[in-house]
Each structure stands twice: as C-alpha cells, then as structure tokens.
Amino acid sequence: MQEELKRLPQKPGVYLFISGVDEVIYVGKAINLRSRVRSYFTPANLADPKVSNIRAMARRFEYIVTDTEVEALILECNLIKEHQPRYNVLLKDDKSYPYIKATMAEDFPRVFSTRDYVEDGGRYFGPYTSSFAVRETLEQIHKIWPMRRCTKKIADGHTSGRPCLDYHIGLCPGPCGARIGGEEYARRMAQVLEFLAGKQEGIVKQLTADMTAAAEAMEYERAAGLRDKINAIKSLGEKQRMDRISTGDQDIVAFAARGGEALFQVFFIRDGKMTGREHFMVYGVENLPGRRIMTEFVTQFYSGTPFVPKEIILQQDIEEKVVVGAWLAEKKGRKVTITVPQKGEKQKLVKLAHNNAIITLEQFGEHIKKEEKRTTGALGEIQEALGLSGAILRIEAYDISNIQGFENVGSMVVFEGGKARRSEYRKFKIKTVEGANDYAAMQEVLARRFRRYEQGSEKFARLPDIIFVDGGKGQVSAVGTVLEHMGINIPLCGMVKDDRHKTRGLLYNGVEVPLAANSEGFRLVARIQEEVHRFAVEYHRTLRQKVATKSVLDDIVGIGDVRRTALLRHFGTVGSIKTAGLDELRAAPGMNVKSAQAVYDFFRQDLGNRSDET
C-alpha cells in the first residue's frame, strides 16, 4: 500500500477504501488525492476512531481522478448511494416525492401526478409531501379547466377516434375529436401553469373581467359559469396555501443530533407558501462537527431530488460552500443561494425547523428506526440472503388468479423501499391462454409488462431491482424463459408456500433460500405475497361481478360502453331509462337523435319478454 500511496496524483478526485472481502467501507473526495489519502496514514489522524477503524479494515484503496472539485462531489454522492459504505455518513431515505407534471412537449399537454423526474421538456411542480393533496388538487384542476387525461398521441387539427366518457361528462374538451383547437387549449393550459406556480391573482383578475363583460352583454349563463370558476380557484388556492412567509422557492434545513444519529427537518416553501415538510434520519455522525453533518446531508439530499430551490436556508454553514454552491447551480441551471441567517424572519424559520427536529427525534426517533428496520432493513436482509451485490429498492411481484380457467387475470404489485406503492400496481386480463394454465398466463403477463417498457410506456417506465413470482420452480422457470428471450437481466425469485399455504421463503437460482421466520426480511416477503394474491383475487372478483351484472342495455344496437355508462349515470337505473321520454333521452349526456330513438324503441318492443334488472 505504501508504494501505491507514492503514486497517487495531485489532482481532484474520489477515493475508495476496500476491505479484504471486497466491501467498499469508505468513499471520500479530495482536492488533492495524494495529500488527502496519505493523511489517513499519519500518526496525528490515528487518534480519530473512524480513521483508525478504516485503517484496520482496509486492505487496499482505489481512486478516480476528476477534472474539477464539482465533478468529484457528484461522483462521491453517486458512489455513496451505490455502495452504502459503513463508515460514511448515510442518509437513509426511501422516500420518493410526488410532483405534478405538465407534458409541455405534447400538442395537447396533460397534468398528472408522478414520482419520476424525466428530462423530456415537461414542467414539474412540487415536491409535495402529501399524495392526497396532489390528488385533490388534480381533481379540482380538471373540474375548473377540463383537459385530457388519456395518453393518446393527438396532433392539432387531426382526429383520433371518438371522444371518451370524460368528454361527455364535461371533464375533457375533446381534442382527440377536434372539438378544441391547439390555441384555445394552450390558453387553458397557461392558466393551469400559472395556478400551479402560485399565481392565482392574475387568473382571478382576468376571469373577473371576463365575467363582468359577459354580464354586461347579458350572457348570464356564461357569467355564472365564470363566477363559479373564480370561486373554485379561490377555494383551491386557500387550501394549498399557508400565509405568505417569504417570496420565491426556498428549503429550510435544520437538524437535531443524538449519539450516532441525526434527524433532519426540511420545510419546503414554494412561491412563498409552505407546501409541506419532511424528516430524514442520518446515521454514522459520531464525533462529527455540525458543519460536516450538514454538508453530508445537503450533498446527499440534493443529489437525489430533481428540484433545487433558488435559496437553501441552513441552520449552520457547510464545508466547501463554494464547491457545493457551484454544483447546485449546475444542477439547477442558475445561481443557488446558500444562507445561514442570524436574525429576521429566515432565522425564525430555521429555529422552527430545528425545534421540530428536536421534538421529532425525542418523540418518534425510536418509531422511525423501527419503521426503517421493517422496510429498508428488511430489504438489506433479503439482499444479503440472496447474495446480491446491488441494492434492492424496487420489487415487482406477480400472481395469477382464475377459477377453473374462468376469467384468467394477472396482477403486478410494487414495493419501493419496503413499502407498497399502490399507484404503481397494474392489472392484466389474460388474452392468449385458455383454461387453468398458470405457467403460460404468467409468461404472458411478464412478456406484456416488459414489452410495454420497451415501447416507452410511462406506466411501465421503471424497471425493478428484483422480480418475485408467486409459486415455485414451475413459475420461476416459465418466467425465466421469457426474461431470457427478451434479454432482461433482473434477479428472479419464487415465493414458495408451505403445506398450510403460508409463506415459507424464497426460491432463487433453483435453491430455496432460508429466511428466519422472525426476521424482517421474511415478514416483508410474506406481506408482498399476501398483497399480490389479494390484488389478483380482487380483480378476478370484479370481472366476475361484471359478467353477473350484465345490463339489458348491452342488447341495444348502437349503445356502446360509453353511452351505456353515461345513461346509467344520468338516470340512475335501467328502470328510469325505460320509462324516460324521447326528449329526455335526447337530452342525456352523449346521446344524439339516432341513439335516443334506438333506446326509446328498444324498451317499447316485446315489453313482456324483457327484464328491468341489470
């Protein structure tokens, strides 16, 4: 090792200390690799317990030269995330935050919730710490500004089939049927973007002027509609906002430390409004000064989030502030200010975040650690038991459900960071397999899932770190054949059960891997197996009920799924549709003269032979 130390370059870069079993135990960055790495072998630094432990365990070191300090910082963050070295300060963050995305690259943009940040020209708003708040906001936005939610490729001026039910119930302006032009749609989207950016005042002012003009022109129905829209925007804006406490986008960061752990509290301020807060546990901070702890958190946290605010307000200063600031500015594409306030409103916000961190650590610290053991800790146990080198974050599990081959269905559930991600669940109605052939059905499900990935589908854009299938060698072999044929190289496990149909363990590479029944890893596998089975059975039950409740409306020529659903929504029951007059049927959503006449005539022919039941 001494010879290697002599050959170290005097350039910026990243160094890794590696143990005798090829485990990366520490990753660091340096302005001068030679000076920094050699400092670990000087007598003065051996008094530091961490340095002493690294020296005792390390059998060799590696290094990567970079052109700049900023590149070294980025590389260090990536390597720490990849290797999770035992002697680095580690941010245990299994959260991914919801954003609202606007697909600006499309002729008719959509807005929807996503946890994935993709450089595709879209605009992102957030992060939000409440998925419920995101759903509620999107629901209200679509009511105030109806816009498309489908994923069809629609070009301005071209039709792409008949509008769906959303159009008929007033939640979409129907760009697929050329019911709205690109210019008008763009004006609507501009108001949505202004609203999401927190600029409701300008929208309300413009709509108020339009309402006044409509009233003066005696267009009272239009004026009333604009009045309702204004009230809805004001109401939604009030739900989203806290009192304005500053201007612009800011993050407030503070922490409380105890022993070898620290709890960070981050307040998210967007356009001067508090949009949420979140806490994070950090480990391995024994004997570290506060500046170092803050530096480690800031670099790791912002390396993993797509949004960097204009200003980051800290409880205390960080090391290498100029380098970190340059990195953040490069990531954001504009200057980022790092502030440590000593007085004023910003200092009060930092104090509030610090007090919250202290309270959270005292009251919920043990609970947070137990939850992490149950989730990320369980993933670590599974990874170790299977002997995998890469970390497990995303698990996809699959199951098949049928009754004697009737209505074959497949289910896919997703667990990220050890927690269920229900928004990522997917259902499959088996198309190519007849009868009770679970192996073939499982092959179809996996083939369709990865084919959708290859086709660029947003719903299947993320690949798992490992795949679980409910079953033993037969299911694993069947799925393995599909993955091999498609060139998919992802670890595959079977979730096997005992004689009582309870989880027994995992089957990997043809061998059953033992997991202690009282371990968190075993409990997580059991939860996943139970959840994927529940989801499959639930979907199968839904399809059976649909068959059992087939409506008499299905027999009317010219009445498809969209019109049938719209009629039932409007009238409530088949009996009410049967007794409705011709004018009432014509006035129902989605109906025209021809379809109304078809329904009217249908219920007045052979009445004695027809059932009113659905």
DRENSEDO-393983 format. One line per field, with one value per residue (C-alpha): residue number from 1; y, z, x. Coordinates in pm, whole numbers, plus 50000, padded with zeros to 5 digits. Layout:
n <- NUM; ...
v <- Y; ...
w <- Z; ...
u <- X; ...
This chain:
n <- 1; 2; 3; 4; 5; 6; 7; 8; 9; 10; 11; 12; 13; 14; 15; 16; 17; 18; 19; 20; 21; 22; 23; 24; 25; 26; 27; 28; 29; 30; 31; 32; 33; 34; 35; 36; 37; 38; 39; 40; 41; 42; 43; 44; 45; 46; 47; 48; 49; 50; 51; 52; 53; 54; 55; 56; 57; 58; 59; 60; 61; 62; 63; 64; 65; 66; 67; 68; 69; 70; 71; 72; 73; 74; 75; 76; 77; 78; 79; 80; 81; 82; 83; 84; 85; 86; 87; 88; 89; 90; 91; 92; 93; 94; 95; 96; 97; 98; 99; 100; 101; 102; 103; 104; 105; 106; 107; 108; 109; 110; 111; 112; 113; 114; 115; 116; 117; 118; 119; 120; 121; 122; 123; 124; 125; 126; 127; 128; 129; 130; 131; 132; 133; 134; 135; 136; 137; 138; 139; 140; 141; 142; 143; 144; 145; 146; 147; 148; 149; 150; 151; 152; 153; 154; 155; 156; 157; 158; 159; 160; 161; 162; 163; 164; 165; 166; 167; 168; 169; 170; 171; 172; 173; 174; 175; 176; 177; 178; 179; 180; 181; 182; 183; 184; 185; 186; 187; 188; 189; 190; 191; 192; 193; 194; 195; 196; 197; 198; 199; 200; 201; 202; 203; 204; 205; 206; 207; 208; 209; 210; 211; 212; 213; 214; 215; 216; 217; 218; 219; 220; 221; 222; 223; 224; 225; 226; 227; 228; 229; 230; 231; 232; 233; 234; 235; 236; 237; 238; 239; 240; 241; 242; 243; 244; 245; 246; 247; 248; 249; 250; 251; 252; 253; 254; 255; 256; 257; 258; 259; 260; 261; 262; 263; 264; 265; 266; 267; 268; 269; 270; 271; 272; 273; 274; 275; 276; 277; 278; 279; 280; 281; 282; 283; 284; 285; 286; 287; 288; 289; 290; 291; 292; 293; 294; 295; 296; 297; 298; 299; 300; 301; 302; 303; 304; 305; 306; 307; 308; 309; 310; 311; 312; 313; 314; 315; 316; 317; 318; 319; 320; 321; 322; 323; 324; 325; 326; 327; 328; 329; 330; 331; 332; 333; 334; 335; 336; 337; 338; 339; 340; 341; 342; 343; 344; 345; 346; 347; 348; 349; 350; 351; 352; 353; 354; 355; 356; 357; 358; 359; 360; 361; 362; 363; 364; 365; 366; 367; 368; 369; 370; 371; 372; 373; 374; 375; 376; 377; 378; 379; 380; 381; 382; 383; 384; 385; 386; 387; 388; 389; 390; 391; 392; 393; 394; 395; 396; 397; 398; 399; 400; 401; 402; 403; 404; 405; 406; 407; 408; 409; 410; 411; 412; 413; 414; 415; 416; 417; 418; 419; 420; 421; 422; 423; 424; 425; 426; 427; 428; 429; 430; 431; 432; 433; 434; 435; 436; 437; 438; 439; 440; 441; 442; 443; 444; 445; 446; 447; 448; 449; 450; 451; 452; 453; 454; 455; 456; 457; 458; 459; 460; 461; 462; 463; 464; 465; 466; 467; 468; 469; 470; 471; 472; 473; 474; 475; 476; 477; 478; 479; 480; 481; 482; 483; 484; 485; 486; 487; 488; 489; 490; 491; 492; 493; 494; 495; 496; 497; 498; 499; 500; 501; 502; 503; 504; 505; 506; 507; 508; 509; 510; 511; 512; 513; 514; 515; 516; 517; 518; 519; 520; 521; 522; 523; 524; 525; 526; 527; 528; 529; 530; 531; 532; 533; 534; 535; 536; 537; 538; 539; 540; 541; 542; 543; 544; 545; 546; 547; 548; 549; 550; 551; 552; 553; 554; 555; 556; 557; 558; 559; 560; 561; 562; 563; 564; 565; 566; 567; 568; 569; 570; 571; 572; 573; 574; 575; 576; 577; 578; 579; 580; 581; 582; 583; 584; 585; 586; 587; 588; 589; 590; 591; 592; 593; 594; 595; 596; 597; 598; 599; 600; 601; 602; 603; 604; 605; 606; 607; 608; 609; 610; 611; 612; 613; 614
v <- 50000; 50235; 50211; 50290; 50596; 50730; 50701; 50897; 51200; 51554; 51607; 51627; 51304; 51036; 50759; 50430; 50218; 49848; 49563; 49215; 49080; 49348; 49559; 49934; 50067; 50437; 50682; 51030; 51319; 51532; 51848; 51674; 51295; 51243; 51472; 51354; 50976; 50989; 51181; 50859; 50706; 50983; 50935; 51256; 51119; 50776; 50926; 50961; 50638; 50638; 50677; 50405; 50165; 50238; 50173; 49845; 49712; 49847; 49613; 49839; 50162; 50278; 50625; 50805; 51129; 51409; 51740; 51956; 51955; 51972; 51653; 51488; 51593; 51447; 51122; 51088; 51120; 50855; 50609; 50652; 50576; 50273; 50113; 50242; 50229; 50155; 50445; 50716; 50938; 50776; 50937; 50656; 50796; 50553; 50829; 50948; 51258; 51323; 51605; 51743; 51719; 51909; 51737; 52052; 51862; 51745; 51940; 51899; 51877; 51676; 51731; 51435; 51309; 51143; 51044; 51012; 51307; 51270; 51523; 51535; 51901; 51866; 52113; 51983; 52141; 52032; 51833; 51766; 51566; 51458; 51231; 51308; 51681; 51613; 51401; 51658; 51939; 51749; 51659; 52023; 52142; 51909; 52040; 52406; 52362; 52044; 51886; 51546; 51269; 50998; 50908; 50912; 51083; 51372; 51623; 51963; 51962; 51583; 51344; 51028; 50849; 50934; 51126; 50912; 50940; 51228; 51445; 51352; 51434; 51763; 51670; 51689; 51933; 51650; 51735; 51379; 51461; 51813; 51965; 52218; 52375; 52390; 52766; 52759; 52455; 52635; 52931; 52693; 52521; 52857; 52930; 52588; 52650; 52993; 52839; 52562; 52826; 53001; 53295; 53275; 53652; 53716; 53435; 53561; 53917; 53806; 53581; 53858; 54092; 53822; 53768; 54140; 54161; 53858; 54008; 54341; 54151; 53976; 53637; 53545; 53170; 53223; 53486; 53243; 52975; 53216; 53318; 52953; 52902; 53207; 53083; 52736; 52880; 53095; 52800; 52567; 52835; 52877; 52501; 52498; 52799; 52885; 53256; 53403; 53388; 53490; 53512; 53256; 52893; 52801; 52498; 52541; 52277; 52209; 51903; 51759; 51502; 51227; 50977; 50848; 50964; 51292; 51382; 51649; 51857; 52021; 52280; 52320; 52675; 52727; 53075; 53199; 52937; 52643; 52340; 52073; 51939; 51613; 51450; 51230; 51008; 51022; 50768; 50748; 51101; 51009; 51271; 51476; 51855; 52010; 52167; 51824; 51667; 51948; 51916; 51542; 51588; 51872; 51691; 51357; 51503; 51732; 51468; 51263; 51524; 51668; 52012; 52257; 52582; 52928; 52954; 52695; 52827; 52630; 52602; 52623; 52664; 52384; 52290; 52365; 52605; 52742; 52393; 52280; 52607; 52560; 52203; 52308; 52593; 52348; 52110; 52385; 52581; 52910; 53051; 52891; 53090; 52911; 53119; 53085; 53362; 53521; 53731; 53818; 53602; 53348; 53285; 53231; 52970; 52790; 52791; 52650; 52369; 52299; 52279; 52041; 51824; 51805; 51713; 51455; 51291; 51276; 51156; 50949; 50861; 50501; 50461; 50592; 50346; 50057; 50153; 50171; 49828; 49698; 49843; 49928; 49692; 49407; 49479; 49456; 49117; 48986; 49122; 48955; 48623; 48611; 48721; 49010; 49278; 49555; 49721; 49633; 49931; 49834; 49491; 49384; 49079; 48884; 48637; 48470; 48420; 48214; 47965; 47652; 47866; 48118; 48483; 48437; 48752; 48858; 49112; 49316; 49490; 49717; 49770; 50051; 50099; 49815; 49993; 49928; 50173; 50125; 50386; 50155; 49842; 49702; 49451; 49217; 49035; 48724; 48727; 48430; 48148; 47928; 47728; 47698; 47722; 47941; 47896; 48023; 48301; 48417; 48417; 48636; 48886; 48927; 48947; 49220; 49411; 49428; 49480; 49792; 49903; 49857; 50057; 50351; 50332; 50576; 50326; 50072; 50305; 50194; 49857; 49658; 49561; 49213; 49018; 48795; 48548; 48363; 47999; 47754; 47608; 47583; 47952; 48065; 47852; 47979; 48344; 48288; 48170; 48493; 48716; 48533; 48557; 48933; 48996; 49111; 49051; 49104; 48869; 48642; 48469; 48242; 48298; 47944; 47832; 47553; 47284; 47530; 47776; 48015; 48187; 47962; 48151; 48245; 48024; 48170; 48006; 47675; 47673; 47761; 48044; 48022; 48332; 48324; 48337; 48615; 48830; 49150; 49016; 48713; 48934; 49162; 48865; 48743; 49088; 49104; 48754; 48826; 49160; 49033; 48747; 48985; 49220; 48936; 48789; 49133; 49195; 48849; 48911; 49243; 49074; 48801; 49065; 49246; 48926; 48861; 49212; 49231; 49504; 49477; 49793; 49572; 49438; 49778; 49827; 50146; 50178; 50107; 50120; 50499; 50574; 50293; 50432; 50788; 50679; 50494; 50792; 51028; 50822; 50608; 50279; 50084; 50122; 50502; 50478; 50250; 50497; 50809; 51003; 51057; 51421; 51316; 51055; 51307; 51548; 51288; 51322; 51160; 51093; 51205; 51171; 50828; 50671; 50817; 50672; 50332; 50323; 50451; 50191; 49905; 49937; 49956; 49627; 49295; 49457; 49141; 48947; 49196; 49227; 49554; 49411; 49495
w <- 50000; 50067; 49704; 49590; 49817; 49648; 49304; 49393; 49163; 49297; 49129; 49242; 49258; 49465; 49669; 49800; 50087; 50031; 50284; 50244; 50130; 49857; 50055; 49998; 50353; 50287; 49998; 50008; 49777; 49764; 49604; 49609; 49614; 49725; 50029; 50135; 50112; 50269; 50565; 50675; 50743; 50956; 51335; 51404; 51246; 51409; 51722; 51526; 51591; 51240; 51072; 51297; 51203; 50832; 50857; 51040; 50788; 50461; 50255; 49953; 49805; 49463; 49323; 49032; 48902; 48801; 48623; 48889; 49254; 49147; 48945; 49247; 49465; 49222; 49187; 49564; 49610; 49344; 49489; 49844; 49722; 49527; 49792; 50122; 50293; 50664; 50764; 50559; 50690; 50537; 50457; 50487; 50258; 50099; 50008; 49659; 49647; 49429; 49176; 48940; 48584; 48276; 47948; 47758; 47464; 47353; 47128; 47394; 47728; 48027; 48401; 48633; 48944; 48913; 49132; 48841; 48704; 48333; 48115; 47841; 47833; 48095; 48377; 48734; 49036; 49390; 49566; 49765; 50086; 50070; 49790; 49897; 49847; 49497; 49403; 49540; 49354; 49025; 49062; 49116; 48832; 48588; 48702; 48667; 48348; 48172; 47985; 47856; 48083; 47821; 47675; 47308; 47065; 46940; 46676; 46647; 46375; 46350; 46492; 46678; 46720; 46914; 47241; 47556; 47856; 48005; 47714; 47756; 48128; 48082; 48215; 47878; 47585; 47331; 47141; 47001; 46810; 46716; 46947; 47066; 46883; 46999; 47057; 47286; 47469; 47517; 47678; 47919; 47999; 48059; 48335; 48489; 48491; 48649; 48916; 48995; 49018; 49287; 49071; 49126; 49150; 48779; 48677; 48904; 48775; 48411; 48479; 48678; 48379; 48150; 48392; 48401; 48020; 47990; 48237; 48050; 47726; 47906; 47868; 48217; 48192; 48086; 48358; 48620; 48497; 48525; 48873; 48986; 48833; 49018; 49349; 49288; 49211; 49525; 49736; 49596; 49635; 50001; 50059; 49907; 50079; 50419; 50497; 50268; 50469; 50204; 49829; 49580; 49633; 49945; 50153; 50527; 50667; 51034; 51243; 51592; 51676; 51939; 51966; 51621; 51451; 51343; 51238; 50971; 50924; 50584; 50522; 50154; 50059; 49705; 49577; 49934; 50066; 50290; 50079; 50321; 50542; 50578; 50812; 50740; 50959; 50910; 51062; 51126; 51262; 51579; 51676; 51361; 51384; 51287; 50970; 50846; 50928; 50745; 50444; 50413; 50428; 50177; 49919; 49952; 49966; 49664; 49459; 49481; 49424; 49083; 49221; 49365; 49503; 49444; 49809; 50068; 50422; 50672; 51047; 51018; 50748; 50540; 50437; 50084; 50037; 49706; 49554; 49676; 49553; 49208; 49192; 49289; 49035; 48765; 48863; 48864; 48566; 48758; 49074; 49405; 49725; 50044; 50351; 50725; 50875; 51209; 51253; 51096; 50953; 50795; 51127; 51288; 51023; 51087; 51460; 51395; 51182; 51450; 51725; 51508; 51456; 51832; 51905; 51627; 51735; 52100; 52039; 51724; 51687; 51802; 51590; 51283; 51343; 51384; 51061; 50877; 51014; 50891; 50541; 50428; 50691; 50556; 50204; 50329; 50486; 50159; 49959; 50196; 50199; 49818; 49791; 49556; 49502; 49403; 49648; 49632; 49621; 49386; 49399; 49147; 49239; 49014; 49066; 48857; 48961; 48800; 48888; 48675; 48395; 48401; 48357; 48386; 48532; 48640; 48898; 48949; 49278; 49353; 49678; 49695; 49996; 50162; 50129; 49894; 49602; 49513; 49238; 49056; 49076; 48739; 48632; 48332; 48173; 48013; 47636; 47488; 47740; 47761; 48074; 48400; 48280; 48537; 48380; 48037; 48195; 48400; 48085; 47906; 48193; 48214; 47838; 47816; 48108; 47956; 47604; 47734; 47884; 47553; 47379; 47615; 47810; 48103; 48316; 48285; 48258; 48572; 48594; 48919; 49104; 49160; 49048; 49276; 49133; 49347; 49306; 49292; 49028; 48758; 48772; 48804; 48509; 48293; 48369; 48336; 47980; 47892; 48053; 47878; 47540; 47586; 47712; 48056; 48319; 48653; 48956; 48973; 49283; 49353; 49671; 49796; 50046; 50300; 50328; 50505; 50213; 50421; 50311; 50356; 50182; 49851; 49565; 49389; 49125; 49185; 49558; 49843; 50044; 50418; 50590; 50966; 51037; 51293; 51062; 50898; 50557; 50595; 50713; 50411; 50170; 50344; 50311; 49941; 49874; 50055; 49879; 49524; 49587; 49731; 49433; 49180; 49358; 49390; 49014; 48934; 49160; 48983; 48643; 48771; 48906; 48573; 48397; 48661; 48628; 48251; 48163; 47930; 47771; 47618; 47376; 47224; 46884; 46874; 47253; 47347; 47678; 47685; 47619; 47849; 48136; 48066; 48062; 48392; 48549; 48427; 48503; 48790; 48699; 48390; 48503; 48483; 48135; 48025; 48131; 48001; 47717; 47383; 47465; 47798; 47625; 47366; 47642; 47823; 47802; 47494; 47320; 46977; 46791; 46647; 46971; 47174; 46925; 46946; 47326; 47315; 47056; 47231; 47553; 47369; 47181; 47339; 47683; 47832; 47748; 47881; 48229; 48412; 48607; 48536
u <- 50000; 50292; 50403; 50051; 50043; 50354; 50196; 49881; 49825; 49799; 49464; 49099; 48906; 48734; 48897; 48752; 48884; 48810; 48816; 48964; 48624; 48595; 48348; 48370; 48391; 48451; 48420; 48571; 48652; 48962; 49100; 49439; 49417; 49777; 49751; 49408; 49460; 49807; 49662; 49484; 49824; 49976; 50008; 49814; 49495; 49507; 49351; 49026; 48824; 48676; 49017; 49157; 48875; 48914; 49289; 49230; 48974; 49112; 49327; 49354; 49222; 49112; 49074; 48909; 49058; 48819; 48872; 48708; 48604; 48239; 48277; 48440; 48146; 47891; 48085; 48123; 47744; 47678; 47930; 47798; 47446; 47565; 47788; 47636; 47980; 47969; 48198; 48029; 47753; 47445; 47112; 46856; 46591; 46344; 46101; 46023; 45806; 45503; 45525; 45264; 45394; 45277; 45374; 45470; 45624; 45276; 45037; 44769; 44954; 44836; 44885; 44922; 45100; 45439; 45733; 45975; 46170; 46248; 46430; 46166; 46067; 45792; 45735; 45736; 45567; 45649; 45768; 45452; 45465; 45100; 44979; 44622; 44680; 44816; 44514; 44271; 44447; 44441; 44073; 43981; 44205; 44029; 43692; 43794; 43997; 43880; 44171; 44265; 44392; 44442; 44781; 44675; 44909; 44698; 44812; 44646; 44382; 44363; 44106; 44198; 43868; 43555; 43589; 43573; 43342; 43545; 43432; 43067; 43064; 43248; 43595; 43775; 43732; 43777; 44097; 44101; 43784; 43900; 43638; 43900; 44193; 44552; 44546; 44244; 44380; 44713; 44535; 44366; 44696; 44865; 44614; 44675; 45052; 45002; 44783; 45033; 45307; 45101; 44990; 44616; 44569; 44630; 44395; 44117; 44161; 44129; 43830; 43660; 43697; 43552; 43262; 43183; 43192; 42963; 42714; 42712; 42645; 42355; 42530; 42416; 42474; 42837; 42884; 42752; 42992; 43285; 43171; 43170; 43514; 43652; 43513; 43659; 44004; 43997; 43887; 44153; 44418; 44330; 44353; 44700; 44846; 44978; 45016; 45282; 45602; 45856; 45898; 46024; 46125; 46321; 46411; 46467; 46706; 46782; 46872; 46896; 47165; 47179; 47462; 47547; 47228; 47074; 46721; 46689; 46376; 46319; 46047; 45951; 45849; 45725; 45637; 45641; 45398; 45472; 45380; 45498; 45774; 45960; 46210; 46511; 46726; 47103; 47341; 47714; 47761; 47954; 48210; 48146; 48116; 47783; 47927; 48030; 47693; 47512; 47745; 47685; 47308; 47292; 47508; 47328; 46977; 47009; 47187; 46867; 46593; 46502; 46412; 46663; 46515; 46660; 46763; 46863; 46845; 47055; 47078; 47456; 47715; 47863; 48214; 48333; 48046; 48177; 48210; 47866; 47712; 47867; 47737; 47383; 47389; 47497; 47218; 46953; 47085; 47103; 47255; 47152; 47197; 47303; 47214; 47277; 47059; 47146; 46832; 46499; 46220; 46454; 46626; 46284; 46202; 46532; 46460; 46113; 46261; 46525; 46262; 46058; 46367; 46429; 46067; 46051; 46376; 46267; 45912; 45939; 46307; 46259; 45948; 46134; 46419; 46174; 45999; 46331; 46424; 46087; 46138; 46491; 46635; 46421; 46545; 46903; 46829; 46682; 46976; 47224; 47035; 47030; 47393; 47313; 47577; 47336; 47097; 46727; 46492; 46207; 46041; 45776; 45566; 45326; 45039; 44766; 44404; 44125; 43852; 43892; 44033; 43745; 43850; 44227; 44383; 44730; 44840; 45155; 45226; 45521; 45710; 45966; 46187; 45997; 45661; 45369; 45342; 44974; 44982; 45225; 45004; 44895; 44625; 44630; 44339; 44488; 44432; 44619; 44573; 44265; 44190; 44382; 44742; 44917; 45260; 45153; 44945; 45245; 45458; 45203; 45190; 45569; 45606; 45342; 45494; 45843; 45713; 45536; 45867; 46045; 45770; 45831; 45505; 45503; 45310; 45591; 45889; 46074; 46246; 46253; 46570; 46424; 46115; 45905; 45652; 45400; 45498; 45786; 46014; 45747; 45651; 46014; 46123; 45836; 45911; 46286; 46234; 46051; 46315; 46597; 46421; 46368; 46721; 46603; 46872; 46694; 46716; 46408; 46268; 45974; 45772; 45710; 45446; 45423; 45152; 44923; 44951; 45162; 45483; 45786; 46064; 46224; 46341; 46647; 46866; 46688; 46764; 46528; 46685; 46621; 46484; 46431; 46057; 46109; 46324; 46203; 46307; 46076; 45790; 45834; 45822; 45505; 45346; 45432; 45299; 44974; 44933; 44990; 44745; 44485; 44517; 44479; 44175; 44015; 44050; 43913; 43614; 43547; 43538; 43306; 43068; 43068; 42964; 42697; 42556; 42538; 42292; 41995; 42138; 42410; 42148; 42062; 42224; 42431; 42472; 42831; 43017; 43048; 42681; 42565; 42773; 42658; 42291; 42321; 42499; 42227; 41914; 42040; 41868; 41762; 41402; 41429; 41581; 41296; 41025; 41206; 41050; 41222; 41310; 41461; 41677; 41796; 41898; 42109; 42492; 42646; 42313; 42201; 41873; 41955; 42080; 41792; 41543; 41715; 41680; 41322; 41215; 41402; 41203; 40872; 40911; 40820; 40798; 40660; 40973; 41229; 41381; 41436; 41723; 42087
